[in-house]
Amino acid sequence: MKRLQRIRFAIQAISFALFSWAILHFWGAGGAHQVCPFAAIQAPLLALRHGIPLNFFVVGMVIGIFFFLLSFILPRTFCGWVCPIGFVSRILRWIGRKIGFNLHIRVKRNDRFAQLAVVILLLIVIATFISGKLVCIGGCPLFWGYAIWAMPIGPITAMLLAFFAIGSLGIERFFCRWFCPYGALLGIAGRFSFLAIRKKRLDCKTCRLCFDCPMGTLPKGAVVDGPMCISCMRCVDVCKDKRLYLGKRATKNKH
């Protein structure tokens, strides 16, 4: 693991510990939604439609808005460096590799599947507005990661969580890639980020080292402009010809 990746892993571990401490210390096992960044979307919807106080999820709203705005500078920084679900998914994938459980998805298919997260985002927004409930809790790994020990879990939720866990053993960031609504939101913002992963030259020798992306995508063209990049910098670290770098999205490449 390169030095930057060790730093990223340490930040993820510290973030996971802080999230866990905040949830269990202040709100208890069922209070993960209090710090969930998706509150940036959920809280205004509940306030607008059902009169629930806007500051009910104030911590989650602050986190959600901050990292949403940050994605206009550096894509999906929350996903790549902070998200506790991403950290757990990383550990599960490490276990999956150890036991030889590997699922391979082609890059084009993986990028198409990413659109599913946008659909889920829209469905949750509509369902929340109509019902006045936090419908996302039904399959949220963050919420049930803490609440499963404190309250009964329904069969559908149990199947969803098992699906996400097993998928994460075989595919790194299985939930993050195709199902996370907040990740989808950050991915939309990330398309317009000031900084992005770029190529110094387009005549890449196709060593395929950058194919080992935690989100299953790869740099295409002069700049990574899709919704999948989480700014983890792994592709930059492994590029043996140093053709990949973090720079201004609008910078012109020399051919």
C-alpha positions, 0 to 999 in steps of 0.5 A, a space after each residue: 500500500 502506497 503512503 497516500 493510501 495508508 494515510 487514506 486508510 487511517 483517515 477512514 478508520 478514524 472517521 469510522 471510530 468518530 461516527 461510531 462514537 457520536 452515534 452510540 454516545 449521543 443518540 444510541 444504536 438507532 440514531 445513525 440517521 442523525 449523522 447521515 449526510 443524506 439528511 441534507 436531502 431528507 431533512 428539507 423534504 420532511 420540513 417542507 412536506 410535513 412540518 418536521 423541524 429542519 434542524 432535527 438532523 442538524 449534524 447530518 445536514 452540516 456533513 451532507 451539505 459540506 461534502 456536497 459542496 466539496 465535490 464541486 472542488 474534488 469529486 466524492 471526497 466523502 466517499 473516498 476518504 470519510 464514509 464509514 460504509 466505505 471503510 467497512 466495505 473495504 474491510 469486507 473486500 479484503 476478507 473476500 480476497 483472502 477467501 478467494 471470493 472474487 466477482 468480475 464486472 466489466 467496466 462498461 457494465 459497471 458504469 451503466 450500473 452506476 445509474 441505478 444509484 441515481 434512480 434510487 436517489 430519485 425514488 427515495 426523494 419521492 417516497 420521503 416527500 409523499 410518506 413523511 418517513 425516512 424510507 431510506 432506513 429500510 435498507 441502510 447499512 449505516 443505520 442497521 449496522 448499529 441498530 440491528 443489535 437493538 431492535 427487530 429487523 424485518 425480513 426484507 431489510 435482512 435480505 438487503 443487508 445480506 445482499 450488500 454484505 455478500 456483494 461487498 465480499 466479491 466487489 469492492 464498494 459494492 453498495 457505494 457503486 450502485 446503491 448509495 443515494 448520497 454517493 449518487 448525489 455527490 457523483 452528480 456534483 463531481 461531474 463539475 468539479 474544479 479538480 479531476 484525475 487527468 492524463 498527461 498524455 493520451 497514448 497510454 501503454 495500457 498496463 492496466 494497473 489503473 484498472 484496480 479501481 475501488 469503484 470499478 471504473 478507469 480513466 477514460 480520455 483526457 480526464 475522468 468526468 464520470 460519476 464514479 471517481 471518489 478521489 482515492 488517488 489509487 490510480 495515480 499511485 499505481 501509474 508506473 509511467 506517472 501519466 495520471 495526476 490530479 489537476 484542473 478539469 479544464 486544463 488542456 493536455 499536450 499530445 
